[in-house]
Amino acid sequence: MRILIAGAGAVGGMVGASLLEGGREVVFLVRPGRAEQLRDRGLRLAVGEDTRVLRPAAVTAGELDGSFDLVLIAVKAEVLPQVMEDLAPAIGPDTAIVPFLNGMAHMDALTGRFGTAVLGGTLRVAVQLGGDGTVVQLAPGVQIEVGELDGADTPRLGTVVGALDVPGVDVGGRGDIVNAMWVKWVFIAAIGAVTSLMRAPVGDVVAVPGGTDLAESVLAEISGVAGAAGHPVAEGDLAGIRGALTAPGSPMTSSLARDLVAGRPTEVESVLGDLCGRARDLGTGVPLTEAAAVALRVHNRRVAQGASAP
């Protein structure tokens, strides 16, 4: 099976490295600078004290040669429109597309362009990209869920799950993948809003008076949006998210907070902005989540203007 991964950042790089080490045929679709880096230095994966170097194939837009069996999309939301254009030559009549983006807005864009080729997917992995392009794994484990958007148990789904089933990756098919994607969105939005609004990891937030109440209030807002949208979060999932958000001493943070502190642009619109927009459409108030979104928009504007963080 020919697998194309759009994006070789932290997420795409980690998934691609796992598949390569599992013997899969993988090609990365990347920008020219990243392609040159991969060709010169390889894909570097740091796990603890160990750094492994892989030599994957990498192409840029315009260099794609024929269709692929499976396309994984692991890019930031703001570049998705261009990536869809770049990917078009790789999509054949039997190609399966699995996106690993945050939020839900990307699903409308992808299904609008590629129709039933698109499956739903969730990915749980703790990684970041070093300044030299090294993919750094922050915690062990790669968890992937894939499913047909209509919930059907199809041969295609089994083939995709089999292709992703390699050592180090916990993968499974889901008959309720859309709900699973909403649950993940609730989690990343809640952890993102709390840790970016407070500019601190979970443990620091809940260590002060009012911190736990803040975290629980944010979660109540965001899970309320999911419920109003027709995707209520099951109590077991909600309890798990609440536990992660209020764990004493937890070093857990979010990509939103890490980018904020590092002075990089954040994915505020796909994680929080779209959620706040849906809340307004549904008549659901989310004042704390709105505050986090506005704070991150201010940050993004300052970054775009070249201003240093205050």
C-alpha positions, 0 to 999 in steps of 0.5 A: 500500500502506498501511503502519502502523508501531507505534512512532516511536522511534529504530528506527521513526522511522528506518524510517518516515522512509526509507519516507516519503522513498521515497514510501510511504504511512506512518502511525505508531501512537504514544502520545499524547505522541509523537503530539502531538510529531509533529504539532507538530514533525514527525518530525526525522531528523538525519543528520550535520550535516543535519536533515530534517523530515517530516510523517507521519500519526500516530494513537493507540490507538483512532484506527485507521481500518480495516486496513492492508496492512503493519504494522511493529512497532518497539517495546520488548519490555515494551510489546508486549502492549499494542501487540498490543491496540492493533494489533488493529483494523488487522489484516485478513485480508490484513495482513502483520506484520513485527516488528523487536524484539530476541531471539525471545520476541516471535515466540511472542507475535505468532504466538499472537495473529495466526497466519500474518499474522506474518513474520520480520524482521531490521533492522540500523541504528545510531540513537538518539533524542535528548531532543527526539525527533529520530531521530539516525542514528549510521552510514549504512545500513538493512538489512532481511531479511524471510521467511516463517517456514516458509521459503516463497517466497510472493507476499506476501513479494515484495510486502513486500520491494517495499514496503520497497525504497526508497532508503537501505534494503537489503532482501531476502527470506530463506528461512531468516529464523528462523536469520537472527533467531538470528544477529542475536540472538547478535550483539546479545546478545554485544555487549550483554553485553560492553559493558554488563558492562564499561561501555565500547565494544569498543575499550576492552575489547580494549585491556586484558589479558583483554579479548579473551578475555572477548569471545570467551568471551561469544560462545562462551557465546551461540553455544552456546545458539543451537546447542543450540536447533537454530540453529547459527551458520555459521562465516562469521557467527561470524567476522564477529561475533567480528571486530566484538567484538574490533576494536581501537579500535572505538567500537562499543557497544550499546543496552544499554550506552547505556541503562545509562550514561544511567540509562535502563531497559534491554531486558535480558530480551528480549536477555539474560534470555530467552537465559539462560532458554533456556540453563538449559532446555537445560543450557548454562552461560552464567556471563558472560552471566548476570552481565551480565543480573544487573547490568542487572537491578540497574540496572533495579531502581534506575532503577525506584526512582528511584535514581541510577546509582553 
